[in-house]
């Protein structure tokens, strides 16, 4: 197994785990920040899939790995969209204030 295959499969595995966590977060805390995180991490999954497709030569007509091809643009747009959506989701996520109900003893 060469390095490109390993890199693509590891990225896909990490994106799948993060997508499962963000989907659980989306189900439990419905809101715009959770939806943005889920969409951003799904974009990272698309980016990981492009690397897997490139390493296994799936759909070679897209020109995976070529500088000015559709495959390169899919990879680039997915990466940029993922960064933008995850960052925005984290920035607008509501901060939880610390609770004042500490136990003070007898």
Biotite code that builds the C-alpha atoms (Angstrom):
import biotite.structure as struc

atoms = struc.array([
    struc.Atom([0.000, 0.000, 0.000], chain_id="A", res_id=1, res_name="UNK", atom_name="CA", element="C"),
    struc.Atom([1.555, 3.280, -1.047], chain_id="A", res_id=2, res_name="UNK", atom_name="CA", element="C"),
    struc.Atom([1.446, 6.577, 0.843], chain_id="A", res_id=3, res_name="UNK", atom_name="CA", element="C"),
    struc.Atom([-1.344, 8.139, -1.235], chain_id="A", res_id=4, res_name="UNK", atom_name="CA", element="C"),
    struc.Atom([-3.707, 5.241, -0.527], chain_id="A", res_id=5, res_name="UNK", atom_name="CA", element="C"),
    struc.Atom([-2.886, 5.293, 3.172], chain_id="A", res_id=6, res_name="UNK", atom_name="CA", element="C"),
    struc.Atom([-3.327, 9.069, 3.362], chain_id="A", res_id=7, res_name="UNK", atom_name="CA", element="C"),
    struc.Atom([-6.703, 8.913, 1.634], chain_id="A", res_id=8, res_name="UNK", atom_name="CA", element="C"),
    struc.Atom([-8.019, 6.056, 3.742], chain_id="A", res_id=9, res_name="UNK", atom_name="CA", element="C"),
    struc.Atom([-6.878, 7.634, 7.020], chain_id="A", res_id=10, res_name="UNK", atom_name="CA", element="C"),
    struc.Atom([-8.462, 10.949, 6.066], chain_id="A", res_id=11, res_name="UNK", atom_name="CA", element="C"),
    struc.Atom([-11.688, 9.170, 5.139], chain_id="A", res_id=12, res_name="UNK", atom_name="CA", element="C"),
    struc.Atom([-11.720, 7.261, 8.433], chain_id="A", res_id=13, res_name="UNK", atom_name="CA", element="C"),
    struc.Atom([-11.167, 10.445, 10.446], chain_id="A", res_id=14, res_name="UNK", atom_name="CA", element="C"),
    struc.Atom([-13.809, 12.341, 8.490], chain_id="A", res_id=15, res_name="UNK", atom_name="CA", element="C"),
    struc.Atom([-16.286, 9.494, 9.039], chain_id="A", res_id=16, res_name="UNK", atom_name="CA", element="C"),
    struc.Atom([-15.740, 9.539, 12.808], chain_id="A", res_id=17, res_name="UNK", atom_name="CA", element="C"),
    struc.Atom([-16.065, 13.315, 12.969], chain_id="A", res_id=18, res_name="UNK", atom_name="CA", element="C"),
    struc.Atom([-19.174, 13.191, 10.790], chain_id="A", res_id=19, res_name="UNK", atom_name="CA", element="C"),
    struc.Atom([-20.788, 10.652, 13.127], chain_id="A", res_id=20, res_name="UNK", atom_name="CA", element="C"),
    struc.Atom([-20.026, 12.860, 16.134], chain_id="A", res_id=21, res_name="UNK", atom_name="CA", element="C"),
    struc.Atom([-21.323, 15.992, 14.428], chain_id="A", res_id=22, res_name="UNK", atom_name="CA", element="C"),
    struc.Atom([-24.482, 14.146, 13.320], chain_id="A", res_id=23, res_name="UNK", atom_name="CA", element="C"),
    struc.Atom([-25.095, 13.126, 16.933], chain_id="A", res_id=24, res_name="UNK", atom_name="CA", element="C"),
    struc.Atom([-24.539, 16.721, 17.978], chain_id="A", res_id=25, res_name="UNK", atom_name="CA", element="C"),
    struc.Atom([-26.970, 17.877, 15.303], chain_id="A", res_id=26, res_name="UNK", atom_name="CA", element="C"),
    struc.Atom([-29.645, 15.465, 16.550], chain_id="A", res_id=27, res_name="UNK", atom_name="CA", element="C"),
    struc.Atom([-29.230, 16.443, 20.218], chain_id="A", res_id=28, res_name="UNK", atom_name="CA", element="C"),
    struc.Atom([-28.705, 20.195, 19.779], chain_id="A", res_id=29, res_name="UNK", atom_name="CA", element="C"),
    struc.Atom([-30.676, 21.323, 16.800], chain_id="A", res_id=30, res_name="UNK", atom_name="CA", element="C"),
    struc.Atom([-29.552, 24.701, 15.631], chain_id="A", res_id=31, res_name="UNK", atom_name="CA", element="C"),
    struc.Atom([-27.550, 26.612, 13.093], chain_id="A", res_id=32, res_name="UNK", atom_name="CA", element="C"),
    struc.Atom([-24.113, 26.047, 14.699], chain_id="A", res_id=33, res_name="UNK", atom_name="CA", element="C"),
    struc.Atom([-24.604, 22.270, 14.773], chain_id="A", res_id=34, res_name="UNK", atom_name="CA", element="C"),
    struc.Atom([-25.833, 22.252, 11.179], chain_id="A", res_id=35, res_name="UNK", atom_name="CA", element="C"),
    struc.Atom([-22.826, 24.290, 10.037], chain_id="A", res_id=36, res_name="UNK", atom_name="CA", element="C"),
    struc.Atom([-20.458, 21.911, 11.815], chain_id="A", res_id=37, res_name="UNK", atom_name="CA", element="C"),
    struc.Atom([-22.133, 18.887, 10.215], chain_id="A", res_id=38, res_name="UNK", atom_name="CA", element="C"),
    struc.Atom([-22.006, 20.435, 6.738], chain_id="A", res_id=39, res_name="UNK", atom_name="CA", element="C"),
    struc.Atom([-18.389, 21.505, 7.194], chain_id="A", res_id=40, res_name="UNK", atom_name="CA", element="C"),
    struc.Atom([-17.287, 18.075, 8.313], chain_id="A", res_id=41, res_name="UNK", atom_name="CA", element="C"),
    struc.Atom([-19.250, 16.518, 5.452], chain_id="A", res_id=42, res_name="UNK", atom_name="CA", element="C"),
    struc.Atom([-17.214, 18.777, 3.156], chain_id="A", res_id=43, res_name="UNK", atom_name="CA", element="C"),
    struc.Atom([-14.055, 17.357, 4.697], chain_id="A", res_id=44, res_name="UNK", atom_name="CA", element="C"),
    struc.Atom([-15.478, 13.908, 3.942], chain_id="A", res_id=45, res_name="UNK", atom_name="CA", element="C"),
    struc.Atom([-15.880, 14.894, 0.287], chain_id="A", res_id=46, res_name="UNK", atom_name="CA", element="C"),
    struc.Atom([-12.287, 16.101, 0.300], chain_id="A", res_id=47, res_name="UNK", atom_name="CA", element="C"),
    struc.Atom([-11.139, 12.771, 1.761], chain_id="A", res_id=48, res_name="UNK", atom_name="CA", element="C"),
    struc.Atom([-13.147, 10.889, -0.870], chain_id="A", res_id=49, res_name="UNK", atom_name="CA", element="C"),
    struc.Atom([-11.401, 12.821, -3.645], chain_id="A", res_id=50, res_name="UNK", atom_name="CA", element="C"),
    struc.Atom([-8.057, 11.619, -2.284], chain_id="A", res_id=51, res_name="UNK", atom_name="CA", element="C"),
    struc.Atom([-9.322, 8.031, -2.163], chain_id="A", res_id=52, res_name="UNK", atom_name="CA", element="C"),
    struc.Atom([-10.642, 8.338, -5.731], chain_id="A", res_id=53, res_name="UNK", atom_name="CA", element="C"),
    struc.Atom([-7.300, 9.744, -6.836], chain_id="A", res_id=54, res_name="UNK", atom_name="CA", element="C"),
    struc.Atom([-5.265, 6.982, -5.239], chain_id="A", res_id=55, res_name="UNK", atom_name="CA", element="C"),
    struc.Atom([-7.462, 4.157, -6.615], chain_id="A", res_id=56, res_name="UNK", atom_name="CA", element="C"),
    struc.Atom([-8.005, 5.837, -10.021], chain_id="A", res_id=57, res_name="UNK", atom_name="CA", element="C"),
    struc.Atom([-11.780, 5.838, -9.666], chain_id="A", res_id=58, res_name="UNK", atom_name="CA", element="C"),
    struc.Atom([-13.518, 8.046, -12.258], chain_id="A", res_id=59, res_name="UNK", atom_name="CA", element="C"),
    struc.Atom([-10.307, 9.031, -14.078], chain_id="A", res_id=60, res_name="UNK", atom_name="CA", element="C"),
    struc.Atom([-12.244, 11.406, -16.358], chain_id="A", res_id=61, res_name="UNK", atom_name="CA", element="C"),
    struc.Atom([-12.304, 13.929, -13.512], chain_id="A", res_id=62, res_name="UNK", atom_name="CA", element="C"),
    struc.Atom([-8.515, 14.178, -13.695], chain_id="A", res_id=63, res_name="UNK", atom_name="CA", element="C"),
    struc.Atom([-7.775, 13.638, -10.015], chain_id="A", res_id=64, res_name="UNK", atom_name="CA", element="C"),
    struc.Atom([-4.439, 15.200, -9.087], chain_id="A", res_id=65, res_name="UNK", atom_name="CA", element="C"),
    struc.Atom([-4.177, 17.335, -12.245], chain_id="A", res_id=66, res_name="UNK", atom_name="CA", element="C"),
    struc.Atom([-3.749, 21.082, -11.544], chain_id="A", res_id=67, res_name="UNK", atom_name="CA", element="C"),
    struc.Atom([-6.599, 22.463, -13.690], chain_id="A", res_id=68, res_name="UNK", atom_name="CA", element="C"),
    struc.Atom([-9.127, 19.638, -13.616], chain_id="A", res_id=69, res_name="UNK", atom_name="CA", element="C"),
    struc.Atom([-12.600, 19.163, -12.211], chain_id="A", res_id=70, res_name="UNK", atom_name="CA", element="C"),
    struc.Atom([-11.235, 16.788, -9.562], chain_id="A", res_id=71, res_name="UNK", atom_name="CA", element="C"),
    struc.Atom([-8.793, 19.395, -8.315], chain_id="A", res_id=72, res_name="UNK", atom_name="CA", element="C"),
    struc.Atom([-11.566, 21.996, -8.112], chain_id="A", res_id=73, res_name="UNK", atom_name="CA", element="C"),
    struc.Atom([-13.829, 19.603, -6.185], chain_id="A", res_id=74, res_name="UNK", atom_name="CA", element="C"),
    struc.Atom([-11.004, 18.961, -3.730], chain_id="A", res_id=75, res_name="UNK", atom_name="CA", element="C"),
    struc.Atom([-10.203, 22.657, -3.344], chain_id="A", res_id=76, res_name="UNK", atom_name="CA", element="C"),
    struc.Atom([-13.813, 23.829, -2.957], chain_id="A", res_id=77, res_name="UNK", atom_name="CA", element="C"),
    struc.Atom([-14.583, 21.054, -0.453], chain_id="A", res_id=78, res_name="UNK", atom_name="CA", element="C"),
    struc.Atom([-11.540, 21.992, 1.653], chain_id="A", res_id=79, res_name="UNK", atom_name="CA", element="C"),
    struc.Atom([-12.322, 25.709, 1.636], chain_id="A", res_id=80, res_name="UNK", atom_name="CA", element="C"),
    struc.Atom([-16.006, 25.151, 2.320], chain_id="A", res_id=81, res_name="UNK", atom_name="CA", element="C"),
    struc.Atom([-15.180, 22.786, 5.175], chain_id="A", res_id=82, res_name="UNK", atom_name="CA", element="C"),
    struc.Atom([-12.815, 25.275, 6.795], chain_id="A", res_id=83, res_name="UNK", atom_name="CA", element="C"),
    struc.Atom([-15.309, 28.137, 6.429], chain_id="A", res_id=84, res_name="UNK", atom_name="CA", element="C"),
    struc.Atom([-18.311, 26.197, 7.745], chain_id="A", res_id=85, res_name="UNK", atom_name="CA", element="C"),
    struc.Atom([-16.536, 24.564, 10.695], chain_id="A", res_id=86, res_name="UNK", atom_name="CA", element="C"),
    struc.Atom([-14.961, 27.873, 11.726], chain_id="A", res_id=87, res_name="UNK", atom_name="CA", element="C"),
    struc.Atom([-18.287, 29.698, 11.470], chain_id="A", res_id=88, res_name="UNK", atom_name="CA", element="C"),
    struc.Atom([-20.058, 26.942, 13.399], chain_id="A", res_id=89, res_name="UNK", atom_name="CA", element="C"),
    struc.Atom([-17.535, 27.144, 16.229], chain_id="A", res_id=90, res_name="UNK", atom_name="CA", element="C"),
    struc.Atom([-17.604, 30.943, 16.330], chain_id="A", res_id=91, res_name="UNK", atom_name="CA", element="C"),
    struc.Atom([-21.379, 31.242, 16.594], chain_id="A", res_id=92, res_name="UNK", atom_name="CA", element="C"),
    struc.Atom([-21.778, 28.290, 18.955], chain_id="A", res_id=93, res_name="UNK", atom_name="CA", element="C"),
    struc.Atom([-23.299, 29.614, 22.195], chain_id="A", res_id=94, res_name="UNK", atom_name="CA", element="C"),
    struc.Atom([-20.949, 29.723, 25.111], chain_id="A", res_id=95, res_name="UNK", atom_name="CA", element="C"),
    struc.Atom([-22.264, 28.070, 28.271], chain_id="A", res_id=96, res_name="UNK", atom_name="CA", element="C"),
    struc.Atom([-21.898, 30.217, 31.379], chain_id="A", res_id=97, res_name="UNK", atom_name="CA", element="C"),
    struc.Atom([-20.497, 28.489, 34.453], chain_id="A", res_id=98, res_name="UNK", atom_name="CA", element="C"),
    struc.Atom([-23.213, 27.519, 36.927], chain_id="A", res_id=99, res_name="UNK", atom_name="CA", element="C"),
    struc.Atom([-23.462, 29.155, 40.325], chain_id="A", res_id=100, res_name="UNK", atom_name="CA", element="C"),
    struc.Atom([-24.971, 26.185, 42.131], chain_id="A", res_id=101, res_name="UNK", atom_name="CA", element="C"),
    struc.Atom([-21.844, 24.886, 43.828], chain_id="A", res_id=102, res_name="UNK", atom_name="CA", element="C"),
    struc.Atom([-22.251, 22.855, 46.958], chain_id="A", res_id=103, res_name="UNK", atom_name="CA", element="C"),
    struc.Atom([-21.073, 24.982, 49.861], chain_id="A", res_id=104, res_name="UNK", atom_name="CA", element="C"),
    struc.Atom([-21.318, 22.400, 52.622], chain_id="A", res_id=105, res_name="UNK", atom_name="CA", element="C"),
    struc.Atom([-23.233, 22.443, 55.929], chain_id="A", res_id=106, res_name="UNK", atom_name="CA", element="C"),
])
